[in-house]
Amino acid sequence: MLTSALFVVVSALTAPAPIADLSEAANALLAGLSDEQRAITVYDFDAEERWDWHFVPRKRPGLSFNELEESQYPLILNLLRAGLSEGGFETAETIRALEGILRIIEGPGATHRDPLDYHVSIFGTPDPAGTWALRYEGHHLSLHWTIVKGKAIASSPQFLGANPGTIPEGHDRAGHRTLGALEDLGRAFINTLSVAQRAEAIIDPEAPRDILSGTDRDVIVQEDLGIPYRALTEAQQAQFLGLIEAYANIQRPEIAAQRLSRIRKAGLDAVKFAWMGPIEMGAPHYYRIQGKTFLIEYDNVQNNAKHPHAVWRDFHGDFGKDLLKEHYALHPHQ
């Protein structure tokens, strides 16, 4: 028993910091739960449920704040803090708080608008040297981390949404635009483009009603349209990278750096920016950024362009598929 405990301690010390911290926070959560609470939180790593994700209000499995005493809420919040940057955590918590505002706006019948209806599911055993996964999900939030053998971590799909897009008067933080930076950075970038560049970047005068990639297990590569990184000036390239970084930086710095390194390794030149809809503030609009390995989509059409959705998908890396494939190739699964 002592040898086993020592191994776990040493593994935690040698695992990359995000993996060690997520494992520690996940184990602290499980240790703070009753047997009944733990039973609805933990699934087998290979459970089909791990692939089922969405961002709409719906009945969800896993442990929600509703199943906890208020004194236990920090168990979930500390787990979130272990995977997200400070700004990412604030964004996630603001999105959750918007459910309370929606309930007030929509009236007594809007019982499905519940800021406590956000769920944690753990797949496998959160050993810092092991293979396991974590999902945090509710309306307008779907965050996933997959750890493989304590050495590598995947952090997609990553979905964020906001309704109302701007917090109305009469509520705390009135005027705050939860995903405003993602809209502003995208619009600022397209406004740097010349007439000729903009003609290449704008691929449709009308924006789609929602993100095009949907919530399928395997994300589909979108049409290879838009303006590529190589066609930008040096200043525009820096601004373009800043927009990509804004999505990566939802995650804690080490994970964000890993994402950006992977993009650079795959090659920046062919990464494309595409816009749909008018570029004027307040008009329904959509943009995407697509490279060889990843897809970012931002859509703000619903509720008169006051209801943004934003997603990051990895073509082979969602749910750690590429990491697991590499691991099983080297170590056949028994």
N, C-alpha and C positions, 0 to 999 in steps of 0.2 A: 504493500500500500504506500509506504514511504517512497519507494523507488518510482512508482507511478506518479505521485504528487510532485516529486522532484522533476520528473520529465516534463510535466505540464508547465511548471515554473520556468524551466530553461527554455522550452519552446516559445513561451510568451515573450521571453527576453530577446530571442533571436528572430522572431517573426517580424516582418516589416511593420512599422508603427501603426498604420491604419488597420491591419489585420489583428494585431495584438490588442488594440483599443476596442475594436468591434467585438472581438471574442470576449474580452473582459466585461464589456457592457452587456453583451448578450447573456453571459453567465450570471451577472448580477441581477438581470431581469428575471431569469428563471429561478434563481435562488430566493427572490423576493415574492414568488407566487405560491399560491396554494396548489395542491395536487390538481384540483378541478381547473384552475386557471392555466396551469402548465399543460394540461391535456388538450386544450383548444389552441395552444400556441405552437406546439411542436409537431412537425410532419417528417416523414422519411425524406431524405434528400432527393430521391428519385420520384417522389409523388407527382402525379400529373398536375396537381394544384399549383406547383411552382411556376408553371408556364402560363397560368390563367391570370391575365392582368387587364385592368380597365381603369378609366378615370371618371366614369359616370356614377351618380348615386345608385347603389345597388346593395343587396345583401352580400356581405363578405364573410369569409371564414377568418380565423385568427383571433387574437386577443385585442379588443378595443378598450379605449378609456372607459367605456360604459361597464366593462367587466371588472374595473378596478376601484379601490377606494382612492379618494383624492390624494392620500399620502403616498400612494404607489405611482402616481403619474410620473414622477421623475425617473422611474425605471425605464419608461419608454423614451422620455425626452433625452436622457443621457445616452441612450442607444443611438438616437438620431444625431446627437452632437458628435458622436464618435465617427460618423461617416460623412457629415456635411461640414462645409466651412461655416464660419460665424454668420456670414451673409446668407448662405444657403439655409441654415437653420432658421434664421429670422423669416426668410421667405416662406418656408414650409409652415411655420407657425402662423404667419399672417394668412396664408391660404386656408388653414384650418379655422381660423377665427372668422373668416368671411362667411362660413356656414351659419354662424349666429346672426350675422347681419342679414343674410338671405331669408332666414326664418322670420325676422321682424318685417322685412320688406314684403314678403309673400303672404304673411298673415297666419292665423291660427292653424290652418290646414297644412302648413308646410312642416309637418313633423319629421319628414325625411331630411330636413336641413339640420344637421346635428354636429357641432364641433367636437363631440366626443366619439363620433362614429368613424374613427380612424384606427386601422388594425395593423398589428405586427404579427408576422408569421415567420417562424424559424424552421428551416429545412435541414435536417441532419443535426449533428452535435457540434456546438460552437467551440471546437478545440482550436487553439491558435496554430497548431501544426496539421490540422485536418482539412477536410473538404465539406463545406456547408454553405448555406445561403440564408439571406435575410430579405424580407419584403416589408415595406411600410406603405400602406395604401388607404385611400379614402377618396371622396369626391375631389377631383382636380389635383390629386397627388398620387403618383405611383413611383416609388423609389426601390431599387433592387441592388443588392450586393451579393456577389458569389465569390467565395474564397476556395482556392484549389490548393490542397496540400500545404496550406500555410505559407505559400510562396508567391502567389499571384492573386489579384483581385479584379473582378469585372464589376462595373457600376452602371450598367444599362439593362433595360430601358430606364430612362429618366423623363418623367412627365410632370409638367407644372401647368396649372391653369388658374384663372382668377375671374370670379363673378361675385359682385360687380368689379369691373376692372379698375375703377376709381372708387375709393371708399367715400360714400355720400356724407353730406352734412348731417350733424346730429349724432355721429358715431366717433369713437376714438380714432385718431389719425385721419380725420376727414381730409380728403384730397389726395391721400396716398395712392399711388398706382403700383400695385404689387409687382407686376411684371413690366413696369414702365420702361426700365432700362433696356430690356430686350427689344421693345418697339422703337425706342429713341435711337439706339445704336444702329438698328437696321435702316431706319429712315435717314439718319445722318450719313450712313455709308452710301446709299443710293444717290443722295444729293451731291456727293463728291464726283459722281460720274459725268463724263462729257455726254453730249447729245448722242454721239455714235456709240459710246459704251452703254448708255442707258437703253438704247434700242436693242442691244444684245441681252441686257439683263432682264428687261421686262418682257415676260413670255406670254402674258395674257392680260387684257385690260380688265378682266373680272376675277376676283378672288374666289377660291373654293370656300364652301361653308365651313370646312374643318380641315385638320391635317389630313394629308392624302395617304399616309402610311398605315393609319388605323391601329388596331391593337392585335394584329396577328402575331403568332409565335415567331415567325420569320419575317423580317421586314423586307419589303420589295424595293429594289433599286428604282428610283424615279427616273423620268426622262432626262437624258443628258443634255440639258438646256441651261442657258444662262451665261454669264461672263466668267471666264476662268481667272484664277489668281495671276497667271502669267501675263494677262492682258492689262493688269493694273499698274499704275505708277507706284513708286516706292512708298509714298505717303498713303496711297489707297490700300496697298497691301498691309501696311501696319494697322490701318483702321479695320480692315477685314479680319485680321487676326484678333484684334481686340474684341470683335463681335463673337468670334468662336470662343475666345477665352471667357466671355461672360457666361456662356453655357457651361463650360468646363468648371468654372469656379464656384458652381453650386456645390460641388464636392469639396472635400477637404484638400488642402494644397498638394499633398503627395499624390492623391488620385488624379487631381486636375493635371498635374505635371505629366503623369503617365499617359493620360489621354492625348495631350498635346504632342508629346514625344512620338506617339504612335502615328499621329497624323503627319508629322514632319517626315517620319521614316517612310511612310507610304508615298510621299511626294505631294508638295503643295501646288505645283503648277497646274494640275488638272482639277483642283477643287473649284467648284462653281457656285456662284450666287445667282439665284433666280427670284424675281419678284412678280407677283400677280396683283392686279388692282391698281387704283390711283395711288399716288405717293403723298397726297395732301393729308395732313393731320386730320383725324376724325373720320376718314373714309375707310370702308372695309378693305383689308389688305392681307397679303400672305407673302412670306418669303421662305426660301429654303437654301441650305448650304449642303452640298453633297460632294464627297470625295470617294476615294476607292474603298475606304473602310467604314465610313460613317455617314449619317444623315441627321441634319438639324432641320426642323420645321417650326415655323411660327405662323399662326393664323389668328386674325382678329376680325371676325365678320359678325358673329352672333350678337344679339342685343344692340344693334346699331354700332357695331365696332367697339363695344365696351365689355368684351368677354374673350380675352385672349387664351390661346392654348399654345404650349411650347414643348417640344419633345426632342430628345437626343436618342438615336438608335445606332447600334453598331451592327454592320451587316453580318459579321461572323462571330461577334463577341457578346451579343445580348445573352444574358443569363449565363455567361461564362462558357458558351459553347466551344469557342476556339481553344480556350485554356483546357477544358475537359478533354477535347479531342486530342490535343497534344499530350496530355498526361496519360490517357489510356493507350496512346500509340507507344509510349515509352514503357508504360507499366500496365499490361493487359489486365482488365478488370476481372477479378475472380468472382 
